[in-house]
Amino acid sequence: MTLQTCSLQHVLVPHLLLLVPLLLLQAWRGCCHPQCLDYKPPFEPRQPLAFCKDYSKFGCCDLEKDDEISVKFYTIMDNFDHSGYMACAKYIRSILCQECSPYAAHLYDAEDANTPMRMLPGLCGDYCSDYWQQCRYTLSLLLEDSGSPQQYANLTATLEEDRRKFCNFLELKDKHYCYPNVLTNSELNANLGLVREDPKGCLELCLQEVANGLRNPVAMIHANDGTHRFFVAEQLGYVWVYLANGSRIDRPFLNLTRAVLTSPWSGDERGFLCIALHPRITTVRKAYVYYSVSVNKEERIRISEFMLLTHDDNQLDHSSERTILEVVEPASNHNGGQLLFGHDGYLYIFIGDGGRAGDPFGKFGNSQNKSTLLGKVLRVDVDNNDDGAPYSIPSDNPFLREKEARPEIYAYGVRNMWRCSIDRGDPATGRGGGRMFCGDVGQNKYEEVDLIVKGGNYGWRAKEGFSCYDRKLCHNSSLDDILPIFAYPHKLGKSVTGGYIYRGCQMPNLNGLYIFGDFMSGRLMSLKENVTSGEWQYNEICMGRDQTCRFPKLINSYFKYVISFAEDEAGELYFLSTGSPSATARAGVVYKIVDPSRRAAPGKCSVKPSPVKIKGKLIHFYPKEEFVINKQPTTTAVPTTTTRKTTKTPRRKSPIIIIKPPMPTRKTLRKMPQPATTATATTTRKTTLQTTRKTTMRKTSPPPTAPTLKATTTTTTIKTTSATTIKPPTIPTTHQMTMATTPATTSPTGYRTTVMTAAFSRIAQIPITTLPTRRHWRPFQYSPFTTSQPLTSPPPPRSPHTASLKLPQTALTSARYSERPEALTTPRAPYWSQKPTTSGYKPQRPPINTTLPKSQEVRLWLGGKLESAGEGNQVYKRPQGRGRGHKRGRGGRRLRVGSVRLASPDGLSDRGRVEIFIRGEWGTVCDDLFTSKAGTVVCRQLGFTTALAVMKRAALGEADRSVRILLDDVECEGGERSLLECKRSRVGKHNCSHGEDVGVICG
């Protein structure tokens, strides 16, 4: 028994060890994805890049960005002569060009919008060591545009002298994704830029929610008039107009609810089924509709014509209805339901076989009987019909002269075609333009997709898909039927929904792909034509996993019942589905199909919708699905489809929109030189920094041979308060953190002299400035200072004749920096140029110096993230003036409606929970839809320039229950004077709690 157990272990262990790397590889491949710093997929530039040539085929830069990087490169390299250029140019170029890498977001740690970006791309360990060995003193030049030069001069000086610190700052621990490994990884780049596939070959796409709350949306069309409006029809009989910005006009385009025959029963095929606008709608001003109607208890299909109102392009004249055609329906199912205009200008009408099972009408069934209109594709001419018959017959209709055949018939032998489309043609060559694709719902075994041609017989009821249904008819030599381009069995789905060939601009990978679905199974599918053989290759479409769809506004789930497909005026693809297939259930959603693997080059697909005159009100669109970018990480796969309950559930919270702020400037206060007769002091100030992670780097002493530079040191303690922005609510804590920047105490040699001279020459030119005074700022609190040992060796005493400046209490000076170039007198290597660069950069604040006591440990990571923390629910309330019945601000001024304030636990004026004054009281604002544009409106009211960050989930403090929530769903454009001017819900109406109080950080 023991021998058997040992043998079994010897057999299993190697296989298990083999399995572990495969699992790790799969997890690694799923952890990151190509993404640019603007949170969008990479693209192919419209013109080849001249500088960052490695990314000319696929990356994140266009020619304009490439030129910008080139200018920065040559500005830095102006500091070096030929030898220095040869030594360092390759490093500087490579580092700068990583903004163009298709993996730029990962290299800059920008995939997570909740965390600050790195200032430089993540390097691999070996590459970083080589860079430090050859050109480490160029770090300060690479960072000079990232913030105040003074801020980084001391920090980079410390980093540049210690290889471990230097590479802790620059290195990306993920060895597969760091530069330059990310370029040479064959597994990673094998299908870069192509539509991503899962291990089973399923195409991973994502979705964007476009409209919701619809009752069985059966059709969506556009006017093709430059307005980029789209019209959505509900089975109940309503048609709604949506503008290009997603808002809906409150008045319906058409309301036929009184005439339409339908019911609330799930799966009822009767109702308002389709609408088509005349291709010259701006001049002809006609629309055509297809719906079920009851006439003297007889069910019919009616095709009617309506005219637009003369004074409103967004509403049809209900009194103008003119019946074009009526067809009696023997049963309540198989109603067909498609109208469309072909490229020839004629109206095509698709009618079902009359219902029941197996087309039992007559000897051959309705579909094979050309004397009836059931089971047919019709083509009629509706132009020039104002004074005569509702329609005329095109002269080239195939059965016009056939005895006993209806002249309207264009094709026959169809069962129940549901959703057809016309191919626009390849954008470049026009190939395929005018082809007509239809999904034909099957009987018991197969669903099919057909390519409709003039005079074609599509086989029903003789055939179902490729197989025989009625064997007697199937073997009839005169059948001469046209086979489908694709058919699938009922194990994949039981009711095909025809789709479209993608011919849009935004997603070039999808060009030529026919995308369709199945109503019953909820499956999304695609066909791609092999131009050489004419065959169509099938691929299923599944929703991308969370990391694949981790882009702004994208989701990766949808309601199961896929009712219809559509395209907008620009050719982008959509589908309409519902969670409850009932004509009265408001469970319908319109989704836009998005390929996250590649986008078109910026500017290539831009459109400017023509203005639309609106009569009535606009109802703004608010998505209900949670964006993938806001989801918590999950280890389970996202299902292809999601079956949702149709029972009434509480309203979902709107997605959290987290705006990534620029790298915050850490504020430190340093000792100011004072006259000999004036006591010197240091300033201690509380500073709040909103981050979500903490990365620390331990202080290491410089090498014994490190050169020093004269400097004066002081001690500053910074209190850092931060709160997490992770979705689950957490209890904030307070974290005290001491941080210091070390003076550049070095006497450089070689090109170090050149680089530092160039950097400090900029600093010396910076004028002494005074911090601006704002109405809501708290005065600084000063405390006596104590000197301490610097991070490096102690500096020599200052010269008695050192210039001193007498400054006001709030002023900070850069005088010490202006002396530094004089100290850089060590002879430099002969091949380094001393030519300084010039920079137009003007820091907002003067330099600030701090050092820590040597006994303390420095925890510092440039561009790093601190641990989240908060300070409970305390609110700093500003004193209010007296008044009888009126709230007054500071100075006794009466508060205006719409005034705002920032409630901060620490009393900081530049950050806090947003509170607004309405109806004589202060209240909070919910974070739903609140973006940086709304934050900027708040900050400008308070005298700041912009909002550096919008903090959600009460990250900057939660209000007491006694404080009312006054605003919700605030959506601003950025130019408003008050939040009350933005799109929003009614005052006091909300669906949130104080756990969703929004806060901002202004700057």
Order of alpha helices (4+ residues) and beta strands (2+ residues): alpha-alpha-alpha-alpha-alpha-alpha-alpha-alpha-alpha-alpha-beta-beta-beta-beta-beta-beta-beta-alpha-beta-beta-beta-beta-beta-beta-beta-beta-beta-beta-beta-beta-alpha-beta-beta-beta-beta-beta-beta-beta-beta-beta-beta-beta-beta-alpha-beta-beta-beta-alpha-beta-beta-beta-alpha-beta-beta-beta
